[in-house]
Amino acid sequence: MTTFPEGIEHGFAAARQIADAVLLEGYVLYPYRASAAKNRLRWQFGVLVPPEYTVQGGEHSHQRTECVMEARQGDRLAVELRFLRVQRRTVERATATGGFEPVERLELADRVLVEWDEGVEERVELLLSVEELADGGVQRGFRLPGVGGTELVHEHGSAVGRLVRRREEVEGLVRLRVEELPGPYRAQRLTAEVENASAWTPHRKDTREEALPRSLVSAHLLLGLEHGRFVSATDPPEWARPAVERCRNERTWPVLAGPDDGCQVMLSSPIILEDHPRIAPESLGTLYDSTEIDEILALRTAALTDQEKREARGTDDRAGAVLDLAESMPPEVLERLHGAVRGLREITGGSDPEQPWWDPGGDPDVDPERDRVLVDGRSVGAGSRVLLRPGRRRTDAQDLFLDGRTGVVEAVLHDVDGSVHLAVTVEDDPGADLWRAQGRFRYFQPDEVTPLEES
């Protein structure tokens, strides 16, 4: 195992908390049982399959990360590739003759054991000088041999069965390259590619289930500089924006992830995150369902029947840990999970204390009937005639029938997120006057209309 410099290891330790959520996102979903339909199609993020399977399976064997960094003279780059390797587990029951026979399930007093694909965390660690990565870069291969093993299952002091586990051989490549960027700033573009190089040739009938044990699952990268810093790919400084826009990321996205909002560590994840992502401080443990709310999952998990809990405990040790967490969560912790506020800001309204903050009349800086907005270089506001061109992002298909019709802008509205919307009535609509009297309009964004010459 590579020993990283203390500063980088400190940054990686903080980033791994977020990376673990990425690594195990969707690993086992509530109700945490193998029999649940949603747990039969797993491993959805960052799956790098063997190259021979890409054509047949429609998935990919590599991912590419590009980002801008400011490395110092003599700097070193730390790289940690993390992924899960699928470990296939089958169940066998002890026979009267002292042997074992395969079974679909093994009923025990506290759990029900079934076939299941476990996830074993793997790491590939590299520490290289930045100068070494110039002039063509560096390629490092890795090979994880296939391994197998058995675990006896005991009940009441006797062996009643065993679990048989098998991991297939996996091979991969990590390619790293650094290019100096032109300009007065000493900056570089880092390219990091991860590829599954496993020499497995699938048969025509082989499915994704056969490819998964030979895949890199939930693959992601931690990148760290010993002395330099990385540039945000989402909100770069102006001098770096052109270089950042030329970066090409494939099936992964890099974000700053160091402690204390630092720029020394970059996490390149198959799930798009924001810079400096955080684990909710109220969360007491991993629930493997990061798109849900901890409170809901904890309450639902605690409400499982005894039989459902036995099935969950037999599915996976991680699922069993979720049950323990939910059952041990005291009421005051559940109360803390409810209605957590992430941030507050003062909303200033009009002089009327009864006027809600979201009412446009409560903001003296906006006036829907007098405000104007530039569209194609022309000022558009109440009374302007426009050609309607609704975009395909519309959720209401009826609006698409208005494509090419003309309308009259009745008001320019600003929502609480800062977006601009045009309230429009359609010309030649016999009910336009009624709509106008009731304050009911159709709403379009500025890029969905074309200003017309006033008649």
N, C-alpha and C positions, 0 to 999 in steps of 0.2 A: 504494500500500500504506500502511495506517495505521501510524503510529509510536506504539507503546504506551509509557507511562511505564516507566522502568527496572525498578521493583519488580514491576510486572505482567508485563513481558516475561520477567524471571527466573523468575517462577512458571509462566508458560506454557511456557517451555522445558523445565522439569521435567515438567509435565503432558503435554506432547506425546509423551514417550517411551511413556507408557501409552496415550495416544490413538492413536499409530501402531499399536500392537498391536490396538486396537479397529478402526481404519480398515482394516487389512489382514487381519483375522481371516478365515480361509477364502478369502483372495484366490486362492491356488493351493495345493492340498493335495498332500501326498506321494502318489504318486511324481512330482508336479510336471510331469505331461504332459497336454496337452489331450485325449489319447485316454482318459485315466482317467475312468471313469464318474462318480466323485464331483466331477470338475471340469467336468461338463456342466450341473450345476445349482448355480450360484454366486450370490454376492451375497445372502446370507441375512439380514444384520443392517442395520437402519437404512435400509431402502429406502423412499424417498418417491417414489411414482409420480405421473405427471400426474393431475390431478383427474378427468378424463374416464375414466380407466382404473380408478378405484377400484371402481366397481360391477361392471364386467366382470371384473376380475382379482382382486377380493377383497382387495386391499392398500390401503394408506393413503397419503394425499398430505400429511399433516402430522404433526408431533410437538409435544408441549407439555411444558415444564419449569416447575415451580414450586418455589421454595425460599425460605427465610427468611434475611435478611441484616441486618447492623447497619452501615449506611452512615453516615459522618460528614458533618458540614456541608461542603458544597462538594465532596463525593466524586464520582469519575467511575467509570463502569462500562465495562470493556472486554469486547467480545464477539467471539469468533472462531468462525464456523461453518466446519466442515471436512467435506468429503465427497469421494467419488470420482465422476468423470464417466466413463462407459463410452466407450472409444474402440475402435471396430470396425476390426479389421485383416484385410485380405484379401491373398492372395499371387498374384503374376503371374510368369510365366516369359517370358524373352526369346525372341523368334522369330527365324528366319533372315532375315526381311525388315526387322529393326530395330525391330519393335513388341513388344507384350507381350500375353499371353493369360492369363486366369484359370486357376489350377490349385488342386487341393485341397492339394497338398504340393510342396515344392521341396527336393530332396535336395542337401545340401552336404557337404563333407568333415567339418566339425566340428559340424553341426547339421542339423535337419530343420525347415523352416519350414512352418507350417500356419495356417489361419484361427484367430483368437483375439481375445477381448475384453480389451483392456488397461484398466487403471485409472489415470486421471490425477487427481492430487490438486488440489482447488480450495479456495480460502479466501475467505470474505467477512468483512471485519474492520470493526468499529464501535467508536468511543470516544465516549461520551455522558455528560453530567452526569446524576446521579441525579435532580435536580430536574426535568430535562427529560422524564423518564419518567413523572412523575405527571400527573394530570388527563387521563386517556385514553391516555397512552403515546405511543409512536413506532412508525411502520411504515416500513421501508426495503426497497425492491425491488432486485433485481439481475438482470442478464441476461448470460448467457454465449453469445456468438454461435457458430454452427456453423462449424467449421473442418475443413480437409482437407489432406492432403499425401502425398507419396510419398518413399520412401527406396530408392535403388538398392542392390542386393545384388551384391557383387563376389566373384569367385573366380578366382584365378590371374591377376589383373589385368584381367579382363573382367567386364562387367555380365551376369550370368546371370538376373537377375530384379529384381523390385522389390516392396516392401511398400506397400500403399495403405491409408491411415488416414483415418478420418472420425469427427468428433464432431458430434452434433446440438446444436441450440440448446436451452438450458435457461434457464428463468426461475423466480424464487423470491421469497419474501417472508420478512422477519424482523420479528416484532412483539414489542415490549418494553413492559412496564408495571410500575410500582411502586406499591404501596398501603401506606400507613402502617397499622401494626397497633395496636389499642387496648392500653392497659396502661401501667405505669410505665417499661417498657423502650423505648428508641427503636429499634424494629425495623421492618422492612418485608418485605412479600412481593413477590418478583420473579417475574413471569410472562414466559417467553420462548417464543415459538411460531415454528416454522419450517414453511414451506409451499412445496410445489412448485406453481408457478403457470403451468407450461408449457401453452400453448394448442395441445395436440395432441389431435385427435379420432381415436380408434382405430376401425378397421373391425371388424366383428363377428368376423372370422377372425383378427385380430391377437392375438398371444400375448405373454407376458411378455418374450420375447426382443426384440420390437419396442418395448416400453415402456421397457426398461432404458436405452437410450442417451439417453432424455429424462428420466431419473430422477436424484434425488440418492441416491447409494449410500453406505452406512455413515455417514450423516449424524450428527454429534454437535457439541456446543457446548463451548467453553471460556469460562468467565465469570470475570472478575477485578475486584476492587475496589482502587482506588488506595490508600485509607487504611483502609477498613472491613474487615469480616470476614463470612464466611458461617457459617451454623449447620448442623451435621450433620443430614441427613435421616434417618439411621439411628439415631444416638444423641444426640439433642438434649438440652440442659440442661432441667431441669424447667419453668422459666419459659416456654420456647419450645415445649414438647411439644404443647400444644393447637393452636398455630398451624401447626406442622409437620404434624400429623395432618390438617389441613384442606387441605394442599397437594395438588394433583391433577397427577400426572405421567402422560402418555400416550406409550407406546412409547419411553420414555427414563427414565433414573434418575440423579439428581445425587449425586455424592460429592465430598468434599473431596480435592483432588489437588495441593496446593501442596507445595513443598520443605520439608524439616525439620518435617513434620507441621503445617504452617501452615494457616490458614483463609482465606487471601486469594484462593484460586483454587478454582473448582468445575468439575468435568468432568461433563457430562451425556451419558451414554453409552447406546446402544441395547442394550448388554450390561450386566447388573447387576453392579456391582463393590462392594467394600467401601471405606470411607474410607481415603485414603492408600494406594492400591494401589502395588505395587512390581514392577519387572521383576526376575526372578531374577538375582542378581549373577553366577551362573555362566554365564549365557547370553552368547554372544559375538556373536550377530546374530539377525536376524529369520528365522524358519523358516515363517512364514505359517500356522502350525497350532498356535495357542496352547493348545489343549486337550491337546496331546501333550507328551511329555517330550523335552527337547532331546537327551539321550543317545540315546534310541531313534531319533529322526529322523535324527540325524547318522550313526549306524551304518547305518541302512537306506539312507540316501542314498548313502553311500560304497560300498554293496554293489550299486548299480545296474550293469547291464551297459553296455558302451560304446554300444550302440545306444540304450538307454533314456536315457543321458545326452545323446546327440545330440538326441533328441526333446525332452528337457526344456529344453536350451539354446535350441532353436528355438521353444519355446512362449512364453517370456517372459524378459526380461532379469533380472527378480527371481528367477525359477527358476534361471537360470544363476548368479546370485550365491550361491544356496543351495548349489549344487554346489561352487563354489569354496570356500565356507566349510567344507563337510564334508570336502573333499579336503585342505584345508590345516590341519585341526585336529590338533595334536600329541597324542600319547598322554597326556601329563600333564594336558591340558585335558579329555580324555574322562574321565580318572580323577576329576577334580574335579567333573564332572557327575554322577558315580555316587554315590547315597546321600547327597545333601546334607541336612544337618540344619538346620531352620529355627529350632528353639528347644528348650531343655531345661528340665525342671523336676524337682525332687527328689520322689521317691515314697517315703513313709515307710510301712513295713509293720510286721508284728508282730515278736515276739521271735525267731521261727523264720527264720533266714536263707535256708532253702530254700523258704519260702512265697512264691509269685509275687505281685507287686504288685497284679495284677488280681483276686486271690481276695478276696471280701468278708470272709473271716475275717482278712485281713491289715490291715484298717482298723478300729481300735477305735471309730470314730465311727458305724458302722452295724451293725445286727443284724437280718438279714432276718426272723427269727422274732418279734421284739418291736417292730420299727419300725412306725409308723402313718403314714397319710397322710390328709389331709382330702379328701373327695369329697362335693360338694353340702353342705358344712358339717358332715359327719358323719365321725367317725374310723373309718378302715378299716385292718384289719391281719389277721394270721393268725387264721383262724377265722371271719371275717366272711362272711356270705352276700350275694351280689351278683347283680344281673340283668345279663346280658352284652349289650352293644350294640356289637359290633365296627364300627369305622369303615371307610369305603371306601378309606382309604389302605392297607388290608391287601394284602400281596403274596401271601398264601396264601388263595385263594378258599374253601378248606374252612372257614376260620374264620367266614365269613359265614353258614354253616348253623347256627351257634350263637346267632344273633341271637334274643333272647327266652328263651334257656335260663338256668337259674340255676346258680351255681357257688359254690365255697368258696375264699376266699383262703388260700393256703398260706404265702406269704412276700411281703414288700415289698422290692424290689431296686432298687439305685441303680447305674446304669452309669457308666463313666468320663467320659461327657459331661455328667453331672448330671441325666439324665432318670430318671424313676421308672417302674417296671414292676411289675405285680401278677402273681405266679405263682398260677394258678388251676387247680383240678380241677373238672370238670363234674359236677353232681349227677346221680344216676341213671345214671352211666356205670359199667357193670359192671367196667371195668378201672381204676377210680379208685384202688383200694388198691394195685394193682401199679404204677401210674404214680407214686404217692406214695412207695412203697418204693424206686423207682429214681431218684427225684428228677427225674422228667420231668413238665413242666407245660405248660399253655397260658399265654401271656403277653398281658396287656392293659395299656393305659395307663389312668390314672385316669379320663380323660374317656370311656372306652369301657365303663364299668360304672355301675350305679346301686345304691347301698346298699339292702338290704332290712331290714325290721324283724326283729330276732332273735325266734325262736319260743320 
